[in-house]
Amino acid sequence: RTFYLQGLSRADSAAWYTDIQASAGGRGNALRDQQLSRGDIPIIVDSCIAFITQYGLRHEGIYRKNGAKSRIKVLMEEFRRDARNVKLRISDNFIEDVTDVLKRFFRELEDPVFTLELHPQWKEAAAISSKPQRLERYKELIHRLPRLNHKTLAALIGHLYRSVGHLSAGFPDPGGVPKAS
């Protein structure tokens, strides 16, 4: 789609252009500040997961091998500037760089996916000795996450489940994640 804006003066047009450029990029290191995909998860997460799923699942230790710091830095800057226009291609990008970008994105979030607000409750839940009670508490906490955090966590867990399932001996690629009851 094409959208035309007309300002009354050159200054109006310049101000619109500056605002549009600023909104095209990420505005910070919080999940809510990211450009979102159609699935309502940050585009950086969606793009990295799609690339790794397509090209990296056959690579052993894909999350253990480090990429090149200079390439990772450039990719992170591109995603922060305008995530919608970053196109990951196997001819241009290395698997290890993309996995490191994904790890770095989650590591640098201002407020983690599990949220700082719920952090004490996550610690309390982890200390519950009874596994069924602990899992029930985890479910409650997951349902208390903001929608964006919940969707991002679901995408990440689904990806990791497929990655581990694909590489586990005798364990077929599940193609999806079982629904929690």
PyMOL commands that set and color helices and strands:
alter all, ss='L'
color gray80, all
select helices_A, chain A and resi 10-24+31-33+43-55+69-85+95-107+119-126+131-144+147-167
alter helices_A, ss='H'
color red, helices_A
deselect
rebuild
show_as cartoon
